[in-house]
Each structure stands twice: as C-alpha cells, then as structure tokens.
Amino acid sequence: MNEQQSIRVYEHADELYRMAATFVAEQIRSAIDNRGQALIALSGGSLTSRLYPLLANAPLREQIDWSRVSIVFADERYVPFDDSENNYRATRQTFLDHVPVHADQVFPVPTYYRDPQQAATIYQQQLTALLTAHGGQIDVALLGMGPDGHTASLFPRHPVLTAIPAGALTVVVADAPKPPPLRLSLTPAALNTARAVVFVVSGADKAAAVAAALADTGDAMAQPTRLINPVAGTVYWMLDRAAAERVTQ
C-alpha cells in the first residue's frame, strides 16, 4: 500500500462519480492556478459514461479554463479511431466534443499505424515533450480498475509487466486477456510522474480486487495497481460502498 494515499468511500455510485468529477475539476483548476497549465491522463471504461459527462456539463464545465489543459490517454485499445472499442472515440463523444479544447491540446494514441510499436515510440515522444513542458509531471492521472485488478492496460501476471524497458513511458500489450487483445498502455513509470493518481472504482464485482489492492502487503504482479506509486504525488482511491465492502482498514 502506498503511504501517500487517500481512501474515500461514498454510499452510492452516483455520489461517487459526482464527487470524483468535482475532485478532478479541483485538481485541474489547482494546476492551472499554480503552474498556468494542466496535463491530464484519461482512461476509458465506465468513466466515459459516468464521470466525463459531469465534467462536460455545468457547473464543472464552466469552472475550468480548458484552453490551458492538455490531454493524453492512460491506455488505448489498438483499434481505429472510429471503432466502438476505441477509448478516444468514446471520450470524444461524452467529453471532448463538449468542452472548448482544440485538437492540438488532445493527444490520442495513434492507432492508425500498422506497427503498434511505432505508435508506442511516437506516443512516448509526444508524452516526453508534454512532460518537459509541464515540469516533468502529469497533473491528474484518472484510472479505473477491473474485477481482475487490471488498470489502464496493465493486466495481472501479464508477461509485459516484467518486460517493460527501464525508463519506458509506453508499452505495447499483446494478447490481453480482455478483448480487444492488442493495446497500448502508459507504463507505471509514466503514471508515477503524476501529482494525483485518482482511481475511481464502483460495484461489488470489484470488491475483492479493491481489497487486494489496499491490503498492507501483496504481489504487484497479481495486482498491477501496486505498481502505481507516484514519485512526488498522491494516490486517491475513490470508491462506492459496494466496491469498498471488503476493505478492512
């Protein structure tokens, strides 16, 4: 368990997503107030339907100077931009198309390359440049977690977890246990640059994985969230009561 950690539990999923959206907006505003700009990393899954619409509508939409926000993706399914499985597509539909961000502020994973390793190299170059421009840190990394304990596209006991080159910020994930099987993910090293890592997790089907993630000891290969330990930041676990049911602390 990360010592720089905060656990917040809400009674219902609706309250969880409302409070998580408010918290993320606060973190973005704080980054802009303190450093003049914000760099955020987004994930897909239930966040696209439950949290992003809250950021894209009043009152939160009007509370952020979106012209100062740059957006990257924590992971992506390696499918075309117009595929229903594409995280960028889903995020655009529920969020990005509804806030005043320009195309040059958004950095989708370039899944149009035939070779995913080429895409990973290019995305690493883009992220490196963005980190340099933002003081070496992502301001907010917004993550979910699956019932199996995966986060981004870092899956439990997947061979890629022990094969990531030192210093790599992106990694190709082949043979993912959840379809589609080919993905690109930010690495733990990239996510660990964040000032705030925000896990938003709801549902009883996640309770066992949440308990394992928050236990005092555990195997990071079996629970990849344990690899997320920001160098100069805090991990925030935002849970509904059902997801927190088995947490003992």
PLY file of the C-alpha trace (Angstrom):
ply
format ascii 1.0
element vertex 249
property float x
property float y
property float z
element edge 248
property int vertex1
property int vertex2
end_header
0.00 0.00 0.00
1.26 3.45 -0.89
1.89 5.66 2.15
0.94 8.73 0.12
-2.61 7.53 -0.22
-6.14 8.70 0.46
-9.22 6.46 0.53
-12.66 7.99 0.13
-15.86 5.94 0.22
-19.29 7.08 -0.95
-22.63 5.40 -0.38
-23.74 5.10 -3.98
-22.16 5.10 -7.43
-23.93 8.32 -8.44
-22.43 10.12 -5.45
-19.02 8.60 -6.18
-18.91 9.81 -9.76
-20.24 13.23 -8.82
-17.61 13.70 -6.12
-14.86 12.26 -8.31
-15.69 14.67 -11.13
-15.67 17.56 -8.68
-12.31 16.44 -7.28
-10.76 16.09 -10.73
-12.01 19.56 -11.67
-10.46 20.94 -8.48
-7.12 19.31 -9.32
-7.19 20.75 -12.83
-8.00 24.22 -11.53
-5.25 23.98 -8.93
-2.70 23.03 -11.58
-3.74 25.98 -13.73
-3.71 28.37 -10.77
-0.27 27.21 -9.60
1.51 26.43 -12.86
-0.55 28.06 -15.59
-1.50 24.80 -17.29
-2.64 21.24 -16.63
-1.73 17.86 -18.11
-4.26 15.08 -17.54
-4.30 11.39 -18.47
-7.69 9.82 -19.14
-8.93 6.23 -19.12
-11.91 4.55 -20.75
-14.46 2.14 -19.35
-17.25 3.37 -17.11
-15.53 6.74 -16.72
-16.63 7.67 -20.23
-20.32 7.26 -19.43
-20.43 8.12 -15.73
-17.75 10.73 -14.98
-16.82 12.56 -18.18
-20.33 13.88 -18.88
-20.20 15.60 -15.49
-17.01 17.42 -16.48
-18.55 18.31 -19.85
-21.63 19.98 -18.40
-22.49 22.75 -15.95
-21.39 23.58 -13.38
-17.95 21.95 -13.75
-17.51 22.76 -17.43
-17.55 26.49 -16.74
-15.14 26.23 -13.81
-12.13 25.22 -15.91
-10.08 27.22 -18.41
-9.96 24.45 -20.98
-7.54 26.37 -23.20
-4.84 25.55 -20.63
-5.48 21.79 -20.47
-3.54 19.13 -22.40
-4.98 15.61 -22.56
-3.31 12.24 -23.03
-4.63 8.72 -22.61
-3.57 6.20 -19.97
-4.23 3.39 -22.41
-5.91 2.58 -25.68
-7.35 -0.43 -27.44
-5.41 -0.79 -30.68
-8.35 -0.28 -32.99
-9.19 2.56 -35.42
-10.45 5.89 -34.10
-13.94 5.16 -35.42
-14.19 1.74 -33.77
-16.72 1.46 -30.94
-13.97 -0.06 -28.73
-11.69 2.98 -29.09
-11.28 4.93 -25.84
-10.55 8.18 -27.66
-13.78 7.84 -29.63
-15.84 7.21 -26.51
-14.14 10.04 -24.63
-14.69 12.41 -27.52
-18.40 11.58 -27.64
-19.07 12.08 -23.93
-16.49 14.72 -23.05
-14.07 16.26 -25.50
-16.63 17.29 -28.11
-18.49 19.20 -25.39
-15.71 21.33 -23.91
-13.71 24.08 -25.65
-10.48 22.19 -26.30
-8.65 22.44 -29.62
-7.38 19.42 -31.49
-3.78 20.37 -30.71
-4.50 20.02 -26.98
-5.59 16.38 -27.27
-3.12 13.56 -27.87
-4.86 10.31 -28.79
-2.82 7.14 -29.14
-2.01 6.94 -32.89
-3.62 3.59 -33.61
-3.57 4.26 -37.35
-0.01 2.91 -37.60
0.21 -0.65 -38.88
3.00 -1.37 -36.38
1.86 -0.77 -32.78
5.48 -0.49 -31.65
5.87 2.51 -33.95
2.79 4.03 -32.34
4.26 3.39 -28.88
7.51 5.09 -29.86
5.70 8.12 -31.26
3.40 8.36 -28.25
6.39 8.19 -25.92
7.98 11.07 -27.83
4.80 13.12 -27.52
4.46 12.36 -23.81
8.12 13.17 -23.17
7.67 16.58 -24.80
4.50 17.22 -22.81
6.15 16.25 -19.54
9.05 18.57 -20.29
6.58 21.41 -20.87
4.69 20.59 -17.66
7.53 20.41 -15.17
8.04 16.68 -15.54
4.68 15.67 -14.11
1.19 14.68 -15.17
-1.18 16.69 -13.00
-4.01 14.15 -12.85
-3.99 10.52 -13.97
-7.55 9.24 -13.91
-7.75 5.45 -13.71
-10.29 2.72 -13.23
-9.83 -0.89 -12.21
-11.37 -4.11 -13.50
-12.70 -7.01 -11.43
-9.46 -8.83 -12.27
-7.39 -5.97 -10.83
-6.13 -4.53 -14.12
-5.69 -0.80 -14.53
-5.00 1.06 -17.78
-3.96 -1.95 -19.90
-1.70 -3.41 -17.23
-3.13 -6.87 -16.58
-2.35 -9.18 -13.65
0.54 -11.56 -14.33
0.80 -10.46 -17.95
4.36 -11.03 -19.23
4.66 -7.38 -20.23
4.77 -6.33 -16.57
8.27 -7.76 -16.20
9.44 -6.85 -19.71
8.99 -3.06 -19.72
12.34 -1.42 -20.52
13.71 0.89 -17.84
12.52 4.42 -18.44
9.87 3.47 -20.99
6.72 5.57 -20.79
4.61 3.48 -23.19
4.30 -0.23 -23.83
2.53 -2.44 -26.35
0.33 -5.06 -24.70
-0.34 -8.09 -26.90
-2.60 -10.99 -26.00
-4.51 -9.02 -23.39
-6.93 -11.32 -21.53
-9.76 -8.88 -22.19
-10.76 -8.04 -25.78
-9.54 -6.45 -27.88
-6.25 -8.29 -27.32
-3.89 -5.65 -28.75
-3.47 -2.47 -26.70
-1.07 0.33 -25.86
-0.63 1.50 -22.28
1.26 4.08 -20.33
3.75 2.31 -18.10
3.91 2.51 -14.30
6.89 4.85 -14.75
4.74 7.24 -16.77
1.81 7.09 -14.37
4.17 7.55 -11.44
5.03 11.04 -12.68
1.53 12.13 -11.63
0.86 14.62 -8.89
-2.51 12.96 -8.36
-3.44 9.43 -9.37
-7.21 9.03 -9.00
-8.68 5.52 -9.01
-12.46 5.64 -9.41
-13.98 2.21 -8.74
-17.60 1.17 -8.29
-19.51 -2.07 -7.94
-19.49 -5.21 -5.82
-17.72 -7.11 -8.61
-14.61 -5.00 -7.88
-14.65 -5.54 -4.09
-12.13 -8.39 -3.99
-9.72 -6.57 -6.30
-10.02 -3.36 -4.26
-9.33 -5.22 -1.02
-6.25 -6.85 -2.56
-5.01 -3.52 -3.87
-5.36 -1.85 -0.48
-4.05 -4.70 1.68
-0.86 -3.96 3.62
1.09 -6.50 1.57
0.62 -8.13 -1.79
2.10 -9.19 -5.11
2.36 -6.36 -7.62
2.39 -8.85 -10.49
-1.01 -10.10 -9.32
-2.27 -6.60 -8.54
-0.80 -4.06 -11.02
-2.27 -1.10 -9.13
0.52 -1.75 -6.62
2.98 -0.62 -9.29
1.44 2.84 -9.19
3.46 4.74 -6.59
3.94 8.36 -7.66
7.41 9.74 -7.04
6.04 13.11 -5.93
2.30 12.68 -5.74
-0.64 11.05 -4.01
-2.87 8.11 -4.91
-6.56 8.78 -4.30
-8.92 5.82 -4.12
-12.49 6.95 -4.65
-14.91 4.06 -4.10
-18.58 3.41 -3.70
-19.71 1.36 -0.70
-20.09 -1.80 -2.77
-16.52 -1.66 -4.09
-15.17 -0.92 -0.60
-17.11 -3.74 1.05
-14.09 -5.96 1.74
-11.59 -3.26 2.68
-10.55 -3.91 6.28
-8.71 -0.71 7.17
0 1
1 2
2 3
3 4
4 5
5 6
6 7
7 8
8 9
9 10
10 11
11 12
12 13
13 14
14 15
15 16
16 17
17 18
18 19
19 20
20 21
21 22
22 23
23 24
24 25
25 26
26 27
27 28
28 29
29 30
30 31
31 32
32 33
33 34
34 35
35 36
36 37
37 38
38 39
39 40
40 41
41 42
42 43
43 44
44 45
45 46
46 47
47 48
48 49
49 50
50 51
51 52
52 53
53 54
54 55
55 56
56 57
57 58
58 59
59 60
60 61
61 62
62 63
63 64
64 65
65 66
66 67
67 68
68 69
69 70
70 71
71 72
72 73
73 74
74 75
75 76
76 77
77 78
78 79
79 80
80 81
81 82
82 83
83 84
84 85
85 86
86 87
87 88
88 89
89 90
90 91
91 92
92 93
93 94
94 95
95 96
96 97
97 98
98 99
99 100
100 101
101 102
102 103
103 104
104 105
105 106
106 107
107 108
108 109
109 110
110 111
111 112
112 113
113 114
114 115
115 116
116 117
117 118
118 119
119 120
120 121
121 122
122 123
123 124
124 125
125 126
126 127
127 128
128 129
129 130
130 131
131 132
132 133
133 134
134 135
135 136
136 137
137 138
138 139
139 140
140 141
141 142
142 143
143 144
144 145
145 146
146 147
147 148
148 149
149 150
150 151
151 152
152 153
153 154
154 155
155 156
156 157
157 158
158 159
159 160
160 161
161 162
162 163
163 164
164 165
165 166
166 167
167 168
168 169
169 170
170 171
171 172
172 173
173 174
174 175
175 176
176 177
177 178
178 179
179 180
180 181
181 182
182 183
183 184
184 185
185 186
186 187
187 188
188 189
189 190
190 191
191 192
192 193
193 194
194 195
195 196
196 197
197 198
198 199
199 200
200 201
201 202
202 203
203 204
204 205
205 206
206 207
207 208
208 209
209 210
210 211
211 212
212 213
213 214
214 215
215 216
216 217
217 218
218 219
219 220
220 221
221 222
222 223
223 224
224 225
225 226
226 227
227 228
228 229
229 230
230 231
231 232
232 233
233 234
234 235
235 236
236 237
237 238
238 239
239 240
240 241
241 242
242 243
243 244
244 245
245 246
246 247
247 248
